[in-house]
Each structure stands twice: as structure tokens, then as C-alpha cells.
Amino acid sequence: MNRRTLIGAAAVSAALPLLHRVASAQTPPKTKNVVFVHGLFADGSCWSKVIARLQPKGVNCTSVQNPLTSLQEASEAARRAIAAQPGPTVLVGHSFSGMIVSEVGVDPKVWLETINAEDPIGVDSHARWQTGCRHG
């Protein structure tokens, strides 16, 4: 057996357990819960246009009102909103709330996190146009 064959065999045997885990991974559940977290220079109402489009489709929407006093207190507000959801939840953040989403997104109820940040040079982004959330 030459070196190339030995290395190939070793790589395949090392990858098999990983491939087995990927193949048997749990399919994410369908969820009807979304928790929105606003940015620094906004409040929970900045998600009202998005919520108005989702609720008629049967989506349970919650917009967190961050206290904007500290990252810890803002994260606790988001944790309370997640805990109040009746099942798996999509967690959506805008701008500054990316730090909050990253911190609380480890909750077992959270199946998907998404962070939509604005352009750092201040150009109006698609996110601002769609949601009404201001930069922050």
C-alpha cells in the first residue's frame, strides 16, 4: 500500500462518523413563532410592517422591547420573549441586536437566527426599506 492510498483510507475512515451524523441529523421542525429584536436607535415598533405581513399567514410574532440600558438586560428581555413562545422559534435581529441574538440564540427553542445589519457607511439598505428599522 503506497502513501497516497494510506492517506486516502485514513481520511475516509475519519470522515465516515461525520457523514453518518449529517445523514441522520434531525430535520428542523416547522415553526410558526418569530421573535424580533430591534437595533440601538429604534424600538419594537420598527418591526410593525413585517409583523403585519406575517400575522395574517398564521405566524405568531413577538417584538422585543429592549431596555437599551445594557447588553445583559436587553438579552434578558429577549430570553423572556423566547421563553413565552409555545414551541420552536425563529429569532430575528437588526443591527445592534446582533449581539443580543448571538447571546440568546443558544436557547434550545431557537431553530434559526438571522441578523440583518445596515451598511456601515450609512447608505439606506434594503432592510431599512422593508422593515422601517433605523440604523443602530
C-alpha positions as CSV (number, residue, x, y, z in Angstrom):
1,M,0.0,0.0,0.0
2,N,1.5,3.4,-1.0
3,R,1.3,6.6,1.0
4,R,-1.5,8.1,-1.1
5,T,-3.7,5.1,-0.6
6,L,-3.0,5.0,3.1
7,I,-3.8,8.7,3.5
8,G,-7.0,8.3,1.4
9,A,-8.1,5.4,3.5
10,A,-7.4,7.3,6.7
11,A,-9.3,10.3,5.5
12,V,-12.4,8.2,4.5
13,S,-12.4,6.4,7.9
14,A,-12.1,9.7,9.7
15,A,-15.0,11.2,7.7
16,L,-17.4,8.3,8.0
17,P,-18.7,9.1,11.5
18,L,-19.2,12.7,10.5
19,L,-21.1,11.7,7.3
20,H,-23.3,9.4,9.4
21,R,-24.2,12.2,11.8
22,V,-25.0,14.5,8.9
23,A,-27.1,11.9,7.2
24,S,-29.1,11.2,10.4
25,A,-29.4,14.8,11.5
26,Q,-32.7,15.8,12.9
27,T,-34.9,17.7,10.4
28,P,-35.7,21.2,11.8
29,P,-39.4,21.5,12.9
30,K,-41.8,23.8,11.1
31,T,-42.4,26.8,13.3
32,K,-45.0,29.5,13.5
33,N,-43.1,31.6,16.1
34,V,-40.9,34.5,15.3
35,V,-39.2,36.8,17.9
36,F,-37.9,40.1,16.5
37,V,-35.2,42.2,18.3
38,H,-34.6,45.8,17.3
39,G,-31.5,47.8,16.9
40,L,-30.0,50.5,19.1
41,F,-31.7,53.6,17.7
42,A,-35.1,52.0,17.3
43,D,-37.8,50.3,19.3
44,G,-40.0,47.3,19.0
45,S,-42.5,49.1,16.7
46,C,-39.9,49.2,13.9
47,W,-41.0,45.6,13.1
48,S,-44.6,46.5,12.7
49,K,-44.6,46.4,8.8
50,V,-43.1,42.9,8.9
51,I,-45.4,41.7,11.6
52,A,-48.4,43.0,9.7
53,R,-47.4,40.8,6.8
54,L,-46.8,37.7,8.8
55,Q,-49.7,37.6,11.2
56,P,-52.4,37.1,8.5
57,K,-50.4,34.0,7.5
58,G,-50.7,32.5,11.0
59,V,-47.3,33.4,12.2
60,N,-47.0,34.2,16.0
61,C,-44.9,37.3,16.1
62,T,-43.3,38.9,19.1
63,S,-41.3,42.1,19.0
64,V,-39.0,42.5,22.0
65,Q,-38.8,46.0,23.5
66,N,-35.1,46.2,24.5
67,P,-34.5,48.4,27.6
68,L,-31.3,49.7,25.9
69,T,-29.6,50.0,29.3
70,S,-27.1,47.2,29.0
71,L,-26.5,44.2,26.8
72,Q,-27.3,41.9,29.8
73,E,-30.7,43.5,30.3
74,A,-31.5,43.5,26.6
75,S,-30.6,39.9,26.4
76,E,-32.8,39.0,29.4
77,A,-35.8,40.8,27.6
78,A,-35.2,38.6,24.5
79,R,-34.9,35.5,26.7
80,R,-38.2,36.2,28.3
81,A,-39.8,36.6,24.8
82,I,-38.3,33.3,23.7
83,A,-39.5,31.5,26.8
84,A,-43.0,32.7,26.2
85,Q,-43.2,31.0,22.8
86,P,-45.2,27.8,22.5
87,G,-42.5,25.9,20.5
88,P,-39.6,26.2,18.1
89,T,-38.8,29.8,17.3
90,V,-37.1,31.9,14.6
91,L,-35.0,34.7,16.2
92,V,-34.5,37.8,14.0
93,G,-32.3,40.7,14.9
94,H,-31.4,44.1,13.3
95,S,-28.1,45.9,13.7
96,F,-27.1,46.3,17.3
97,S,-29.4,43.4,18.3
98,G,-27.0,41.1,16.5
99,M,-25.1,40.9,19.8
100,I,-28.3,40.0,21.6
101,V,-29.3,37.4,19.0
102,S,-25.8,35.8,19.2
103,E,-26.1,35.6,23.0
104,V,-29.6,34.3,23.4
105,G,-29.7,32.2,20.2
106,V,-28.3,29.2,22.0
107,D,-31.7,28.6,23.6
108,P,-33.0,25.2,22.6
109,K,-36.2,26.7,21.4
110,V,-34.3,28.8,18.8
111,W,-34.0,26.9,15.5
112,L,-32.8,29.7,13.3
113,E,-31.1,33.0,14.0
114,T,-30.9,35.8,11.4
115,I,-29.2,39.2,11.7
116,N,-29.9,41.9,9.2
117,A,-27.4,44.8,9.6
118,E,-27.3,48.1,7.7
119,D,-24.4,49.3,5.6
120,P,-21.7,50.7,7.9
121,I,-21.3,53.8,5.8
122,G,-24.9,54.8,6.3
123,V,-26.4,54.1,2.9
124,D,-30.0,53.1,3.1
125,S,-30.3,49.4,3.0
126,H,-33.0,47.0,1.8
127,A,-33.5,46.1,5.4
128,R,-34.4,49.6,6.4
129,W,-36.8,50.0,3.4
130,Q,-38.5,46.7,4.2
131,T,-38.8,46.9,8.0
132,G,-38.7,50.6,8.8
133,C,-36.0,50.0,11.4
134,R,-33.5,52.8,11.7
135,H,-29.7,52.3,11.8
136,G,-28.3,51.4,15.2
